[in-house]
Every structure is written in structure tokens, then in C-alpha cells.
Amino acid sequence: MTEILFYHLRGQRLEKVLPVLLERSLERGWRVVVQAASDERIEALDALLWTYSEDSFLPHGTGREAETTEQPILLTTDDSNPNGASVRFVVDGAAVPANAADYQRVVLLFDGDDPDAVAAARASWTETRAKGFEATYWQTDGAGRWQRKA
């Protein structure tokens, strides 16, 4: 059964949170797809993943490249899965894909400081629960550690 995780970003930027979650996914041996809502966001994430740390980078590619099947992390705007990912990250208001059941996990990250993003996440929560998916809700505590809230 696919697990759908809702990560509520409050006082945190996606650019800080996403690389850490991607590192953890790779450490577990998972291939990943990151779906954003626009090509501009894909370009920004592409640059970020090469430079987010002075002593590290995350190996990845974008959906525009020929070798998408070889990428451990693939950045895209559509709901395809050419690299055979078992985990899909959904950011910037991109919709939970219709093929969510094909993944071990779908991780929806949303901006808790944006009322529209919160409303969209609530609607996605209701929809995924209605479809029978196991959904969990995560928020950071005062020390910045992720805590399961629901």
C-alpha cells in the first residue's frame, strides 16, 4: 500500500528541506522522482541539487535529458516515472499523481505560510484518504525535527 506523507513547511524553505529528504531516500536505496508545477522551478531545483552543499551534491537529471532511466533522482513537471522511482516528491502545488499507487511513498511538501497551499494540501489529504491511501501528516517541532502529527 502506498504511503502518502504530507510535510507542512512552516518557517522553512523547500530549498533547505528537499535536499535532506532526497539524501535520506538515496541512503535507503530508493530512486526518486521530484515533480514540480513549472519548468522554471525544475531549473531552480536542478541548480540547487548540484550546489546546495559545499562538500556534496545529489546526482540527478531532468525530464528533458536523454538518460532519464539512469537517474537516481529525476526532476520533472509531468507524472511519468521513467527512472522506475519508488518515491515521488510533489512540490509547489503539483498534484498528487493519478498513478500514486505505483509508488512506495508519495511525499507532498507544502508551504505552511501560504493559505492557498494549505487549502490545496487539505483537499489532497481528503482525496487521498477517500481513495484508501495511508496518509500521514508531518510538522517540525521547536528543535526542527520532523514529528508525525496525524
Solvent accessible surface area in square Angstrom, and as a share of the most:
residue,aa,sasa,rsa
1,M,177,0.79
2,T,5,0.03
3,E,37,0.16
4,I,0,0.00
5,L,6,0.03
6,F,2,0.01
7,Y,21,0.08
8,H,20,0.09
9,L,7,0.03
10,R,133,0.49
11,G,75,0.72
12,Q,56,0.25
13,R,158,0.57
14,L,15,0.07
15,E,40,0.18
16,K,153,0.65
17,V,10,0.06
18,L,0,0.00
19,P,2,0.01
20,V,64,0.37
21,L,14,0.07
22,L,0,0.00
23,E,54,0.24
24,R,113,0.41
25,S,5,0.03
26,L,44,0.22
27,E,140,0.63
28,R,138,0.51
29,G,67,0.64
30,W,40,0.14
31,R,88,0.32
32,V,0,0.00
33,V,0,0.00
34,V,0,0.00
35,Q,16,0.07
36,A,1,0.00
37,A,64,0.50
38,S,41,0.26
39,D,78,0.40
40,E,124,0.55
41,R,50,0.18
42,I,3,0.01
43,E,97,0.43
44,A,51,0.40
45,L,1,0.00
46,D,33,0.17
47,A,60,0.46
48,L,32,0.16
49,L,0,0.00
50,W,119,0.42
51,T,102,0.59
52,Y,59,0.22
53,S,33,0.21
54,E,189,0.85
55,D,135,0.70
56,S,47,0.30
57,F,107,0.44
58,L,6,0.03
59,P,54,0.34
60,H,10,0.04
61,G,1,0.01
62,T,1,0.01
63,G,40,0.39
64,R,149,0.54
65,E,67,0.30
66,A,108,0.83
67,E,83,0.37
68,T,18,0.10
69,T,81,0.47
70,E,117,0.52
71,Q,23,0.10
72,P,37,0.23
73,I,0,0.00
74,L,1,0.00
75,L,0,0.00
76,T,9,0.05
77,T,55,0.32
78,D,73,0.38
79,D,68,0.35
80,S,49,0.31
81,N,44,0.23
82,P,50,0.31
83,N,7,0.03
84,G,54,0.52
85,A,5,0.04
86,S,32,0.21
87,V,1,0.01
88,R,0,0.00
89,F,5,0.02
90,V,1,0.01
91,V,0,0.00
92,D,66,0.34
93,G,70,0.67
94,A,10,0.08
95,A,73,0.57
96,V,32,0.18
97,P,9,0.06
98,A,102,0.79
99,N,46,0.23
100,A,2,0.02
101,A,73,0.56
102,D,101,0.53
103,Y,7,0.03
104,Q,95,0.42
105,R,59,0.22
106,V,0,0.00
107,V,7,0.04
108,L,14,0.07
109,L,5,0.02
110,F,18,0.08
111,D,67,0.35
112,G,18,0.17
113,D,103,0.53
114,D,54,0.28
115,P,107,0.68
116,D,116,0.60
117,A,25,0.19
118,V,20,0.12
119,A,59,0.46
120,A,53,0.41
121,A,5,0.04
122,R,166,0.61
123,A,64,0.50
124,S,23,0.15
125,W,68,0.24
126,T,90,0.52
127,E,93,0.42
128,T,4,0.02
129,R,126,0.46
130,A,89,0.69
131,K,129,0.55
132,G,43,0.42
133,F,29,0.12
134,E,83,0.37
135,A,3,0.02
136,T,0,0.00
137,Y,49,0.19
138,W,53,0.18
139,Q,29,0.13
140,T,28,0.17
141,D,43,0.22
142,G,92,0.89
143,A,71,0.55
144,G,48,0.46
145,R,151,0.55
146,W,48,0.17
147,Q,70,0.31
148,R,135,0.49
149,K,112,0.47
150,A,61,0.47
